[in-house]
């Protein structure tokens, strides 16, 4: 492990950039997974009348 200041500074900046990239990709993937889950749930409600009725009863509309 390097102990001079410039090497530690470069390693710290590199780690910060890597963490930023990882978290931005994870945020994007989480958003896509959430949209996919909502679309799939809507499709399931659209194609299954029994499930649709249960959902409507659950929210108090049906």
C-alpha positions in Angstrom: 0.0 0.0 0.0 1.5 3.3 -1.0 2.0 5.9 1.8 2.9 9.1 -0.2 0.3 11.7 -0.3 -0.1 11.9 -4.1 -0.7 8.2 -4.5 -3.2 8.2 -1.7 -5.0 11.1 -3.2 -5.2 9.4 -6.6 -6.5 6.2 -5.0 -9.1 8.2 -3.0 -10.3 10.0 -6.1 -10.4 6.8 -8.1 -12.4 5.1 -5.3 -14.9 8.0 -5.2 -15.4 7.9 -9.0 -15.8 4.1 -8.9 -18.4 4.4 -6.1 -20.2 7.1 -8.0 -20.4 5.0 -11.2 -21.6 1.9 -9.3 -24.3 3.8 -7.5 -25.5 5.6 -10.6 -25.7 2.3 -12.4 -27.5 0.7 -9.5 -30.0 3.6 -9.3 -30.7 3.2 -13.1 -31.2 -0.6 -12.7 -33.5 -0.1 -9.7 -35.6 2.3 -11.7 -35.9 0.0 -14.6 -36.8 -2.9 -12.3 -39.5 -0.8 -10.6 -41.0 0.2 -14.0 -40.9 -3.4 -15.2 -42.6 -4.6 -12.0 -45.4 -1.9 -12.4 -45.9 -2.9 -16.0 -46.0 -6.6 -15.2 -48.5 -5.9 -12.3 -50.7 -3.9 -14.7 -50.6 -6.6 -17.3 -51.5 -9.2 -14.6 -54.5 -7.1 -13.5 -55.6 -6.5 -17.1 -55.6 -10.1 -18.1 -56.9 -11.7 -14.9 -60.4 -10.6 -14.0 -60.4 -12.3 -10.6 -57.2 -10.6 -9.6 -58.5 -7.3 -10.9 -61.7 -7.7 -8.8 -59.6 -8.5 -5.7 -57.4 -5.4 -6.3 -60.5 -3.2 -6.7 -62.0 -4.7 -3.5 -58.7 -4.0 -1.7 -58.7 -0.3 -2.5 -62.5 0.0 -1.9 -63.7 0.7 -5.4 -65.2 -2.7 -6.3 
